[in-house]
Amino acid sequence: MAILLDGKKLSASLREELKARVEALKARGITPGLGVIRVGDDAASEVYVRNKARMCERLGMHSVVLHLPEDTTQEQLLARIDEMNRDPALHGILVQLPLPPHIQEDAVTARIDPKKDVDGFCSESLGALLKGEPGFVPCTPKGILRLMESAGISLRGKHAVVVGRSMIVGKPVSLLLLSQDATVTVCHSRTQNLRDITRQADVLVAAVGKPQLITGDFVKEGAVVVDVGINRTPDGLLGDVLFDEVQAKASAITPVPGGVGPMTIIMLMENTIEAAERAAQI
Ligand code: GUN
C-alpha cells in the first residue's frame, strides 16, 4: 500500500512560512502583489483564477484579477500586460492558459516582464531553467519536486518517466528531474509501446490530460507515481491515474484532488513573494 503524497497538507504548512515572509515584506512597506488576467469563459480557468485570488488574500497579499471578454484581440491583451508590467504594486503577472484560439500564447508569455514572470513561461525563465541558473520555475513542476523532497524521495540515479511534453508541465518537470540526477524519459502522444516504458519507471509523472490512462499494468511495483491530471468528466474530477489500482503497486502516490493541485497554487505564491523580495533587494 502506497504512502500518500499529500499536497494539501504540505501546502498548508508552507502557507505559514509564506505568511511570515509576507509580514516581513509588509514591515518594510512592501505588499507582494499578483496580477492575473483571464480571457473568455473557460469554466476550469474561472475556478483556478478564483482560487489564486483567494490564496493571495489568505496570505495578506495584494491581487488584481482582470477578466477580459472572449473576443479580446491579442493587441488589447498585450496592452493590458504592458500596464501590469508598469504597475509597481504588482510583483508577479500571470495570464491564465488556455487562451482563445485567435491569441498566440507564445506572444503573450513573451510580453510579461521576466522580473514579474512568476509562471516561469517566458524564454528567459525557461532558458535559466535549462542552464540551471536562478530564475522563476514553473509552478506545477516546482510543486511536484517539493512534494517528493518533503517525503524524502531521492531522485539520484532513478529512472523518471514523464508522460506528456507540455510547456506547462512535461518539459519543465523533465529538466527539474534531470537537475536532481534522475535518468529521464519523456513520453508523448506519438510514443510507441508507452506501457513498456512506464513499467520501467522508478518515478512516473503523468501529465497527459487523459482520465485514468495509467492503470495498474503501466506501473512497476514500488514506483513513485505523481498524477498531474485534472480531468472534468461526467463521472466527476478524475486524474490521469486509476488511483485504486495503482496505489496497490506504488510505494507513494499523489491523490486527485489534494495532491499536485494545491502545490501549484502555493508555488505561485512563493514565486510572487520571491519577486517582491528581489524587487526590494532582500
Ligand atoms: N493553466 C493551467 N495551468 C496553468 C499554469 O500553471 N499557469 C497558467 N498561466 N495557466 C495555467
Boltz pocket constraint, residues with backbone or C-beta under 6 A from the ligand:
constraints:
  - pocket:
      binder: B
      contacts: [[A, 94], [A, 95], [A, 96], [A, 97], [A, 98], [A, 119], [A, 139], [A, 140], [A, 168], [A, 264]]
      max_distance: 6.0
